[in-house]
Amino acid sequence: MMDQPHEPQITADGVAYLRTPEAAFAGLTDFPYGPKYASFQGLRMHYVDEGPRDGPVALLMHGMPTWSYLNRHLIRRLTAAGYRCVAADHIGFGRSDKVVDDGWYSIDRHVQAHRALIEGLDLRNITLFCQDWGGPISLAQVAEQPERFDRLVIMNTWLHHLAYEYTPRLVQWNAQWKADGLFGANVPERLSLGWFMALALGHMEPADLFALIQTGDKPALSEAGQMARRGYDAPFLGLGREGHAGPRRFPLSLPFDNPEGGAAQAQIGWHAALSTWTGPIHFIWGGADEVFTEAWGRTWAGGFPQASFDLIPEAGHFLQDTHGDQIADLFLQRRGAA
């Protein structure tokens, strides 16, 4: 299912990493954005920077197992509305370098990388769009540098704190990425992340995924499904198991399982700091998500007197991909009314 992996390169500090060839991203006609790169600890971190230089900044964050491609519809709509859109790929994802050592990855290190990008670009007057692991990583920036942020858009994510109850689906997700779990044992040898995303986005059925793992039979996909699969497979083409350390590490960094790697204590502090946020804050929630449920989203939004809450009932966890235009419409309406 994957080509033979490339040989790792080594940073000056001795960190081994793989770099996806640019050819892997050819043909993504729905992602026409030229790459830009920043340096972090000797590694190359990719980001999209599109739209007018003097426009308000939209910082768009992705989670697991996606990359800035997830936010392609929002980038298109927001740049048309006058926003400068900055969307980075976490180290280990997208066009960013992939450190091959699982132990290198931690939530704190991802936070450091994005802090370096924000400060390096000197981003201010930021409207944040965050989801999944992009929530803790970017809301840490809000907690620590609130003066850089004007408005928050929070979608299907969380911040760890003592009162938070992890859903059975999150506990299952963590278990599935253990060495003997469904994904830990089969990604990437028998299941690429592109096929996983095709399932998550509704382009195939669970039975198709199990057949793919067991027999290698690839289900027929619609044109949209094929494009999505190619888009989410592109960052990892030819990188083998070593190149999947970043995606593998996120599920194993959930604070209930890995408090240190998941920055549990820091997240408690970020959650407390965020509770004092008095600027505009919009919750836009996928109602069909069993990982971060509607009930949790409404509870979180209820802690902010100024918050708006918009539910997209049929949207699942990856709502930027499936409902990007609707998210943009809801945001622009709320912004105009504020």
Secondary structure by P-SEA (a helix, b strand, c coil): ccccccbbbbccccccccccccccccccccccbbbbbbbcccbbbbbbbbcccccbbbbbbbccccccccaaaaaaaaaaaccbbbbbbcccccccccccccccccaaaaaaaaaaaaaaacccccbbbbccaaaaaaaaaaacccccccbbbbccbbbbcccccccaaaaaaaaaacccccccccccccccaaaaaaaaaccccaaaaaaaaaccccccccaaaaaaaaaaaccccccccccaaaaaaaaaacccccccccaaaaaaaaaaaacccccbbbbbbccccccccaaaaaaaaaacccbbbbbccccccccccccaaaaaaaaaaaaaac
